[in-house]
Amino acid sequence: MGMGNATAQTGTGRAKDWNGWHFAALLGGNVALALGPLWVRLAETDPGPVSAGFWRLVLAVPFFVLFARASGQAVLGLGRKVLLAVAGAGLFFALDLGSWHLGIGLTRLGNASLFGNSGSILLVAWGLIALRRRPRMGEWLAFGAAIAGSAILLGRSLEIDHTTMIGDLLCLLAGFLYTFYILLLQNARASLGNWSLLTWSSLAGAPVLLAMAAMLGEPIWPQVWWPVAMLALTSQIVGQGLLVFALKHFSPLVIGLALLTQPAVSVLAGWVQFGEVLTPLDGLGMVLVGLGLVLARSTQK
């Protein structure tokens, strides 16, 4: 998610003491995750977007195991309920990555980054349903801003090409699937650390992505490895590592504001590498969706 949508994966964060290193890690992690769509786009013909997702997970697993052991987190000896939860989460994580990677190849990088992070708003909606209460003012504003911004961006994509809108919808689907990934891991977080969760969810998700890539007829083995290696390095290892280090030190509002660096970096990468240019209307749509993401984060406890 990459996540560009991976921030929710590492915790919601609390307001605690922090220093410049924590803040640099928070921004650096978001920038690393924001480069994910660039590497996916560069790997979409070799080996293919879904195959790239498979390698993204596989190449990162040894590092996750090392990080888990260094942190004293158990990797083996998981209980049956935890294993089932992680296996289910891995399935949704794989479907999330597969949908998002396919969408990245069809839409603009900024759109992909924003819509891929839509899980933050969906988690708020799910929490309201679970609590059986009506939204408060901040939550209404989050939903309204996100819906209005998404409508603008989808409309602009439709003006460009029907295929671009399909890419937007695939990225929105990815955010929807990622929500279930987070929900399935809620109980497992009580007994496992972040690195153990990432290890097992990656191991569970990789075979699903491999099967999806085979069904789509994508080549599995890359002829050129560097885009896939950079994807694993930035989206999984560096991005996740920095956020695991940083997120627990900040409030949800600060985390939401930092999240906005992702679409900004993705827009810049799309402009430099692929000549993707935004109109003022595109900018308005992105601002509204970004506002919705920040407001959604700020309502989390």
Summary of the structure (lengths in Angstrom):
residues: 301
radius of gyration: 17.9
end to end distance: 22.2
largest distance: 53.9
contacts: 1158
relative contact order: 0.25
helix: 77%
strand: 0%
